[in-house]
Amino acid sequence: MNRRNWMIQTLASLPLAGVPLGAWAQGPAPKAGEDYKVLQRPAPVDAPAGVVEVVEFFWYSCPHCAAFEPALAAWVKRLPAGVSFRRIPVAFSDTYAPQQRLFYALQSLGLLEKLHERVFAAIHVERQRLVQPEAIADWVARQGVDKAKFQEAFGSFGVNAQATRANQLMEAYRVEGVPALGIAGRYYTDGAMTESMERVLAVADHLIQLARAPRG
């Protein structure tokens, strides 16, 4: 099974949403080369100096990303001051591109917070095929959004530029599968490395601390 398309099958059944927040700290100390990678060449970050940036790489049609979302959202809410978070939709091939553009079009229209989780539900609960641009636009319209305005945003220069930057960041972090996390432009981890999406968050906590430590 190609890690660029799917994470290992066992991750899909993890009961992530019900795991207490304190559980992330359990387990052995993360090890470089096993639980995470240290990038040889730093990836670009958007956060200002002194702020640790965490990015999640995801794909709307990935069942593991959908299962991970509730636990990730809870984890993001407890991030300390001085840590920023953003999502990066991946496009490992052209077939991924429409959903990548969906994310950035919703973001440009100020609808991401309202519809992000609904997209996951439409695909993984309602079993809707939001793959082609027209099907995506029709679904967005059913959510009460002006279809023409969405299609304009979907095909805009701004969305195209954001998609290009997302692909560049994906390559800079050398993303091998989703969901995955990048920290401070220096570290990368995913469920295939940690063997558990629960442990991914524990590893991310560790990497945030590493990134915040004085460098001497």
Secondary structure by P-SEA (a helix, b strand, c coil): ccccccccccccccccccccccccccccccccccccccccccccccccccbbbbbbbbbcccaaaaaaaaaaaaaaaaccccbbbbbbbbcccccaaaaaaaaaaaaaaccccccaaaaaaaccccccccccaaaaaaaaaaacccaaaaaaaaacaaaaaaaaaaaaaaaaaccccccbbbccccbbbcccccccaaaaaaaaaaaaaaaacccc
